[in-house]
Amino acid sequence: MAALTFPLFPLGTVLFPDGVLPLQIFEVRYLDMIGRCIADGTPFGVVLLTEGGEVRTPEGQERFLPTGTLASVQDTTASAPGLLHVSCRGGARFRILSSERRANGLWMANTELVEDDRSIPIPSELQGAADALDKVLASLHEVPEQRWPVLPPFRLDDCGWVANRWCDLLPLPNPQKHSLLMLDNPVIRLELMHDMLDEHGLITS
């Protein structure tokens, strides 16, 4: 698979394919990055921080996991000078082959993409997870669409999509979310999420 080069945004969060990522950006390195991504129609990579902070400090050094998710800019709003609100959507997963930090603090990475989840119908024994998610989605009609935590199209018949949305919605520790993100079997990912939902009494069928 061909290597791809793009900027990285190390964050204290895990982005899943088709997930929603709202950002407030004020650092010059990321304002410039977002501007270039919009102008070129290209994504950036979201990786999970393991050391350091999201905001650059003189003594800080970001360290992050070597796998992550592409993010594409969907919408931007400038609420004040130097402050940009950005809405992004998750894309393909990737592995970092090499990375370097530029003088302005922006990380660039050479990567290879991870194969997308296969589209697998929901097995009957895991249907409860899809039904519970359907109820959550039905409640969104009372919320403005720009504030929805899940973006259409809704694929409630697909293991990977349903599992990923529960990974988005549930307050799981970030290391656990990242492990779920990189599982190469979407059925196993959904099984794990179904078990968690069942433990918390969220499976009703």
Disulfide bonds with the S-S distance in Angstrom:
none
